[in-house]
Amino acid sequence: MRLGLNLGFWGSERVDYVALAQEADRLGYHSIWTAEAWGSDAVTTLTWLASKTERVHVGTAIMQMPARTPANTAMTAATLDRLTGGRMILGLGVSDPRSSGCYCSCLWAKITLCAHP
């Protein structure tokens, strides 16, 4: 069995994710995960956490496909994988139409799915 720690996405309140990630690393957890929603980027947080840990894998849960081109997603994941010595786990998804549609200037607004909180 492998244990993972889901840190969610970076919200309006700062949480000491470094201390949690380092403890997970120390305890032998397999992975730590971050998500992205409403302007919170998963990769930036993972890069920061990976720089503060040694063994634990870092994963995106999820990188929103509508937010990036396929080439940008691949380059970002490959770069983080190389920087971490192979510890990157890539999770992709379409997200909620209200969230992902807003990345494209509220494209979904025409069908009443896009609503900013």
C-alpha positions as CSV (number, residue, x, y, z in Angstrom):
1,M,0.0,0.0,0.0
2,R,1.2,3.5,-0.8
3,L,0.1,6.6,1.2
4,G,-0.5,10.0,-0.4
5,L,-1.3,13.3,1.1
6,N,-3.8,15.6,-0.8
7,L,-3.2,19.2,0.0
8,G,-6.0,20.5,-2.2
9,F,-5.6,23.9,-3.8
10,W,-4.1,27.1,-2.5
11,G,-7.0,29.1,-1.1
12,S,-7.2,32.5,0.4
13,E,-5.7,31.4,3.7
14,R,-2.0,30.4,3.8
15,V,-1.4,27.0,5.2
16,D,2.1,25.7,6.0
17,Y,2.2,23.1,3.3
18,V,5.9,22.8,3.6
19,A,5.8,21.4,7.1
20,L,3.1,18.9,6.0
21,A,5.1,17.9,2.9
22,Q,8.3,17.5,4.9
23,E,6.5,15.4,7.5
24,A,5.0,13.2,4.7
25,D,8.5,12.9,3.2
26,R,10.0,11.9,6.6
27,L,7.3,9.4,7.3
28,G,7.8,7.7,3.9
29,Y,4.6,8.7,2.1
30,H,4.6,7.9,-1.5
31,S,3.2,11.2,-2.8
32,I,1.8,14.7,-2.1
33,W,-0.9,16.2,-4.4
34,T,-2.1,19.6,-5.2
35,A,-5.0,20.8,-7.3
36,E,-5.9,23.9,-9.1
37,A,-9.1,26.0,-9.1
38,W,-10.1,29.6,-9.5
39,G,-6.6,30.9,-10.1
40,S,-4.7,28.5,-7.9
41,D,-1.9,26.8,-9.9
42,A,-1.0,23.2,-8.9
43,V,2.4,23.2,-10.5
44,T,3.8,26.3,-8.8
45,T,2.9,24.9,-5.4
46,L,4.3,21.4,-6.3
47,T,7.6,22.9,-7.5
48,W,8.0,24.8,-4.2
49,L,7.2,21.7,-2.2
50,A,9.4,19.5,-4.2
51,S,12.3,21.8,-3.5
52,K,11.7,21.4,0.2
53,T,11.5,17.5,0.1
54,E,13.8,14.7,-0.9
55,R,11.9,11.5,-1.7
56,V,8.2,12.0,-1.8
57,H,6.6,12.1,-5.3
58,V,4.6,15.2,-6.3
59,G,1.4,15.0,-8.2
60,T,-1.2,17.2,-9.8
61,A,-4.8,16.4,-8.9
62,I,-5.5,17.8,-11.4
63,M,-4.0,20.1,-14.0
64,Q,-6.9,21.6,-15.9
65,M,-6.6,20.8,-19.6
66,P,-8.5,23.9,-20.8
67,A,-6.0,26.2,-18.9
68,R,-2.9,25.2,-21.0
69,T,-2.0,24.1,-24.4
70,P,-1.0,20.4,-24.7
71,A,2.6,21.5,-25.5
72,N,2.8,23.8,-22.4
73,T,1.4,21.0,-20.2
74,A,3.9,18.5,-21.5
75,M,6.8,20.9,-21.1
76,T,5.8,21.9,-17.6
77,A,5.4,18.3,-16.5
78,A,8.6,17.2,-18.1
79,T,10.6,20.1,-16.6
80,L,9.2,19.4,-13.1
81,D,9.9,15.7,-13.5
82,R,13.5,16.4,-14.5
83,L,14.0,18.9,-11.7
84,T,12.7,16.5,-9.1
85,G,14.7,13.5,-10.3
86,G,11.6,11.7,-11.6
87,R,9.2,12.4,-8.8
88,M,6.5,14.1,-10.8
89,I,3.1,12.4,-11.3
90,L,0.9,14.1,-13.9
91,G,-2.9,14.1,-13.3
92,L,-5.0,15.8,-16.0
93,G,-8.7,16.6,-16.1
94,V,-11.3,18.9,-17.7
95,S,-12.4,20.3,-14.3
96,D,-15.8,21.9,-13.8
97,P,-17.2,23.7,-16.9
98,R,-17.7,26.8,-14.8
99,S,-14.1,26.9,-13.8
100,S,-12.5,25.8,-17.0
101,G,-14.8,27.9,-19.2
102,C,-13.7,31.0,-17.3
103,Y,-10.1,30.4,-18.5
104,C,-11.3,31.3,-21.9
105,S,-12.9,34.6,-21.2
106,C,-16.0,32.9,-19.8
107,L,-16.7,31.1,-23.1
108,W,-19.3,29.1,-21.3
109,A,-21.2,32.2,-20.2
110,K,-23.3,31.9,-23.3
111,I,-24.7,28.7,-22.1
112,T,-25.0,30.0,-18.5
113,L,-22.5,27.7,-17.0
114,C,-19.9,30.3,-16.0
115,A,-20.4,32.0,-12.7
116,H,-17.6,33.6,-10.7
117,P,-18.0,33.1,-7.0
